[in-house]
Amino acid sequence: MSHPTKRPSHWTSPEGMKYLGPHEDTEPMDVTLVLRRRTQTAPPSASWPHPPRWQRGEFGQHYGADPGDMESLRRFAQQHGLGEIGSDASRRVLHLRGTPAALERAFGVTLGKYQLNSQPPFVGCGHAPTLPAEAMAVLGLDRRPVAQPRSRRPSATPNTSYTPIQVGQWYNFPAGANGSGETIGIIELGGGFTTSDLRQYFSSLGISPQPKVIAVSVAGGQNQPGSGDADDEVMLDIEVAGALAPGATIVVYFTANTDQGFYEAISQAAHDTTHKPSVISISWGGPEDSWNSSSLAAMETALQDAAALGVTVTVAAGDNGSSDGESDGQPHVDFPASSAYSLGCGGTTLVANGATIQSEVVWNETASNEGATGGGVSVEYPLPDWQQNANVPASPHGSPGRGVPDVSGNADPMTGYQVLIDGQSQVIGGTSAVAPLWAALIARLNQQLGAPVGDVHAAIYQIGESAFRDITQGNNGTYQAGPGWDACTGLGSPNGQALLTALAALKT
């Protein structure tokens, strides 16, 4: 049987990526083939207050891989001398192992040794793989780091700093809820945590009993503390989520910083029948145009699966203002925050005194090199229905696009969070803190409502300003804050109790 092939539309080489020579290692490599869905259409999101149409386990019979496609790709693998090391039709994945030479022949690529800036060398390829028609992506041939952590240490002494519990009180997180019965999944592309650090940190905040934290290894990733910036990210995520939803179980999915690892972690967390997270927090990302189109398409389907299964995905919007750290003078948004299936989380500078917030403006400390919130308009994803009335500006290409972020919270490292990392007390900020903050709030809402809010976009855009602190001052470079939704802080920072009341009203 012949296998018709297709070639994805674009294959990027990020700025600073150098070719070092051919890939001469003959060790076998593991790749993930991501299959197309058995239907042409994407699954409907479990959009609050509508429950998921399918549970984990049965979802695959409707939106997983077609058994015929799976068999066809197994024959393709055999013809090219590739061995199968695993598969999951529900998650639409076929895991293959082969020598570099066999993989080059199978997918029409030349593997090389590359380096990105000063990072360790990695295997990559200079153009898009040629794919059998049944597959939408092959992940693992190109092992460039696809994302950066969105946490930020202050370079100067912070003006002030807060515990996550204080921030939750100012944002009026609903009392009488602690996330009990819920599971928060956290995706990490490196780094690790030590139980002794967590125990010491939660004790210092007077949290008892302490949150249960479980590490899950995905595609070879491990909990490996001692890795600098990545540890900042891991500990910040767990400590913010755990302090604000101490009754929840926190499951940390560790994987490699590659498109293969990132896809596998989101997909496995969404479909996890053991831990069943109702919310997933992601504090890693990269500018939309740094992604290859097939990786982007595969990632988007993993996020679609999560939304269909009633899992809310909170994602940091970036820490480098409207440029998202690119040097071409154009605005850019960060992916996966820019997916319409992600609750994009932007950043503010919060100044509080006693029990009240004195001021809250857009986080923009670019002048002092302390970062600024990401935000803008996607060039990859169209304007979603629920943003039709949000006055989202045109994208840099001039077309309507998905506006980022949806919501926000304190992120300025100069008004950062007090955390404990590798035995040291630190203050850390970044939109990285806002994703777990919102994940903890969602866990508390889910607990109080007795059901997962799932894809909450349509609901929060309908509820609007009554459940948010509207941030109207400041800019992130290109975009200016103003009344209502804006491309700096979205709808604003949360009024948790008001949001609970409004969501409960929608249910009735």
C-alpha positions, 0 to 999 in steps of 0.5 A: 500500500502506498502512503500519500504524503504531505508537507507542513506549511512552515519550518522555522529556524529560531534566531541564534540557531547554528548548524554544527555539522551532521548528526553522526551518532548511530544510537536509535532515537524515539519519535512520536507520530501524532495521528489525525482525528478519526473525524474531520471536526474538533471535539466540542469544548465542555464550556461552562455550565455544560458538562463534558460530553465524554469522559476520559476513556470513551473520548477516544472512540469519538475523537481519537485515532482511526484504527485503520490509520493506526494500522496503516502507520504500523505498516509504514513503520515496518516498511522503513525498519522502525520498531513500535514501542507503544501506542495510544489510540485515544491520545492519537499517538504511535511511539516508534524507535529507529536508527537515525538513518532509518528515520531520515529515510522514513521522513525525508529529512537530514538530521544535523547537530545544532545549537541555540545561543549558548544552550547544549547542542541538540539533534535537529533538521533543517526542513519539514519532515514529509509525513504519511497522510494519516499523521499530522506531526512527527515529534522527536526528530527535532529536539530544539528547546521550544519554550522558556520558563515565564518566571522572573527573579528581580535584578534589583531589590524588590519594593515589596513582596507577598505570600501567595496567601496574601494575594489570594485574600486581596483577590477575594478567593472564595472562603470555605474552599481549599481545592479539596477533592480536586487535582491540579496538573502542572507541566514542567519542561525541566527542573525539579523540587525537593519534598523537604523544601515544600515541607519547610515552605508550607510549614512557614505559611502555617498550612496543615495538612500540607498539599499532596505533591506527586511527580509523574515522568513523561517521555523520559522527563524526571524530577531533577532539582538543581537546575537553576532557572527551571527549579525557580519555575517548578517551585514557584508553580507548586508553592503558589498553587499549593498555598492557594489550594492546599486541599488539592492534589498537585501532580507535576508532569515532568518532561523534556523541553522539546515539542515531543515532550511538551505535546506528550505532557499536555496530552497525558495530563488531559487524558490521565485516568489515574489522577484526573486533573480538572485544571492544568497550569502551564508556565512555559511558552515561546513566540508563535512564530518560533514554532513549526506548523506541525508542532503547533497543530499537534499541540493545539489538538492536545489543548482541544482534548483538554477542553473537551474533557472539561479540563481548564488550562491556565497558561502564562502569557509571557514576560517580555512585553508586546514583543514577546522577546523578539527583535524585529520591532513587531508585536508577538504573542506567546504560545500556548497562551495564544491558543483559544483553548488556553486561559491566557494569564497576563501580569500586573503590578499590585501594591496593597496595604493591610486588607486592601489593594491600593493600586494595580496597573499593567506590569511594565518594568521594561525601563529598569529591565524587570520585564513586562506582561505579554499580550497582543493578538494572534496571527495563528488563531482567529478571533473566537466567538466569545471575544467578538464583543471584546474590541480586540484590535487587528493582528499585526497581519491586519486580520482579526485574531485571538486576543491575549491574555484573558485574565491577569494577576500580580506578576511584577518581580518588584512586587513578587511572591515569597517562595523557597527554592533549593533551600533559599528564600527568594522573591520571584515574579513573572506571568509564571506565577499567574497561571498557578494562581488562576489554577488554584482559583479554578480548583476552588471554584470547581470544589464549590460548584461541584463540577469542573468549569472546563472551558470557562472562556464564554462564561467569563466574557459573558460575566465581564467586569462584575467579577474582575478588577478592571486594570485601566492604567499602563501598557506593555509596549504596543498595547494600552490598558483601558476600560474592559478587555485589553491586550495587556491584562485581559478582563483584569485580575479576579474577584474570586467570590464574585466570580463564583457567584456569577458562575453559580448563577449561570448554572441555574 
